[in-house]
Amino acid sequence: MKALIFALLLLPSAANAWTGSEMLKYCTAEPGDATGFEDMSTCQGFVLGAIQMDKLSAGWGYKPRPFICEPAGTTLGQHIKIYVKFLNANPEQLHVSGVSSLVNALRRVFPCEG
């Protein structure tokens, strides 16, 4: 059953199609903009989902450990700020998938030991 769920998560989807550039647009949206609330909600859901999937895939045994090991109490807002800062400082990451650029950003700040 776990293998089936994991396989379904790997199927092409809109989330896989988003690039770092698209995520930067969503994650820097202003609430007062026409689509600001929806864009920021997209960013929050994307970031939270990717972080949770990182932990779940390690917990299910699909990899030895998570890529991201943030300390307890780290907020979603902090994750998003780190991601935005990373994308602005690394424009070569704008064309890669949103998930790849997010993991690259967060594992630099919150590496897992061992």
ABEGO torsion letter per residue (X at the ends): XAAAAAAAAABBBAAAABBAAAAAAAAABBAABAAAAAAAAAAAAAAAAAAAAAAAAAAAGABABBABBBBBGBBAAAAAAAAAAAAAABAAAAABBAAAAAAAAAAAABBBBX
